[in-house]
Amino acid sequence: MGNSPMNGKARPVRVRIAPSPTGDPHVGTAYIALFNLCFARHCGGRFVLRIEDTDQARSTRESEQAIFDALHWLGLDYDEGPDVGGDCGPYRQSERLDIYRREVQKLLDSGHAYYCFCTAERLAEVRAAQQQRKDRIGYDGHCRTLDRDEAARRAAAGEPHVIRLAVPTEGETTFHDQLRGPITFQNSTIDDQVLLKSDGFPTYHLANVVDDHLMGITHVCRAEEWITSTPKHVLLYGAFGWEFPEFVHMPLLRNQDRSKISKRKNPTSLDWYREQGFLPEALLNFLGLMGYSMPDGREVFSLQEMIDSFSWDRVKTGGPVFDLEKLDWLNGEYIRAMPAEAFAARMAADRLVPEGTPDTTLLAMAPMVQQRVKRLCEVPDATAYFWRELDYPATDLLPSKKGQPVHDAVETRAVLEQVRSVFEQLPQWTTEAMESAMRALCDESEWKPRDLFMTLRIAATGRAVSTPLFETMEVLGREESLKRLSTAIGRLS
């Protein structure tokens, strides 16, 4: 049993993602969603969001909303879903229980499924015995030969049960993976999986197949960890007599040690990336690099550029390494590429600077700050000296070379008094005027520009590393800059 290679021309392309709302929205969900969306948009198809919330003990509406918010923030806008509607709803599995019961009844009637009344205790005993004999672990088919009418009466009488798929005991199941070619499983290795649990809720396998069929999903693009489940799904399609979708199993995101990405070694919550100040465009670009390459090999590209050039032939199956340093670099590239007006507006909107900061000040600061941060969360610290009282020891003002003082406190105080006098009389408070005046002062004195400028930087910002010195003082303004110079002079008294 198998399916044909991918051909997007046969039916209008419809793809989906189906996350479970059981925690923070996962970066892996965005990764798979990105490739689904790019394929759908490239082919003029539809992208569907379905919520797999049959795990009632762990699923929450708060987590569901977080998924909606994260995908919309990233710009991974789906065409159909619980919050946007569509013609194939409901899009929450918990609202489709009658559909699953109706469809599983068809399998019971055709003999492709059966009632199983085995208790948890018996199943545990069977498993323990299989482990002891080192046999394949799986259901032993104990209830498979029960009389169908008798089994139906027992179930109708309320006896606890599940419903299992009657997997062929011989032969093999083959499916075609767009990235990996044909994949074959021996049927003897496939368990008679549970389709409907004792609480009446479907398992992942049943709900997945029923929903994909009824929602018209033509291509199932998901993580490679689902490869071993795919033969079960192929068998289910066959049992229903339905046409199979095409399958694409994406490589898993990996930690640096090549293990599957996990929150113990890498942040996995999309909320974390948003809070850290990663731009959605940069994060999408980064996820696009995970196993995919642009035709011209460039690493910085937009979502639309990825859509325009998209081809499954450009996806590699080797597990891509999720490198936060690479993401930081990429995010920095996007920050520096933003128009200054857009970055200034972002600083204000995200409350990265004190409320009420004048737009002119933000616009003047923006180009300087953009060069110094890789994440937006770094902006408050990178700009703190614009707003706060400076606290630094007087010794920081004394220039040194290789740990040895170049000028002592008396000399440093004297030159700062000269600087203050020059700045007080400066006709224009501009970057160019200040720098020209200070270089002229260095020519007249025994101070090297490197030493004087560092002393001035400490006086103006309290830091040895800051935004460009004279541009910063221009933003601070003459009055505030002179005040800070006077404070520095006082500390050297």
Buried (B, 14 or more C-beta within 10 A) or exposed (E): BBBEEBEBEEBEBBBBBBBBBBBBBBBBBBBBBBBBBBBBBBBEBBBBBBBBBBBEEEBEEEBBBBBBBBBBBBEBEBBBBBBBEBEBBBBBBBEBBEBBBEBBEEBBEEEBBBBBBBEEEEBEEBBEEBEEEEEEEBBBBBBBEBEEEEBBEBBEEEEEBBBBBBBBEEEBBEBBBBBEEEBEBEBEEBBBBBBBBEEEBBBBBBBBBBBBBEBBBBBBBBBBEBBEBBBBBBBBBBBBEBEBBBBBBBBBBBBEEEEEBEEEBBBBBBBBBBEBBBBBBBBBBBBBBBBBBBEEEEBBBEBEBBBEBBEBEEBEBEBBBBBBEEBBBBBBBBBBBBEBEEBBBBBBEEEBBEEEBEEEBBBBBBBBBBEBBBBBBBBBEBBBBBEEEBEBEBEBBBBEEEEEEBBEBEBBBBBBBBBBEBBEEBEEBBBEBBBEBBEEBBEEBEBBEEBBBBBBBBBBBBBEEBBBBBBBBBBBEBEEBBEBBBBBBEBBE
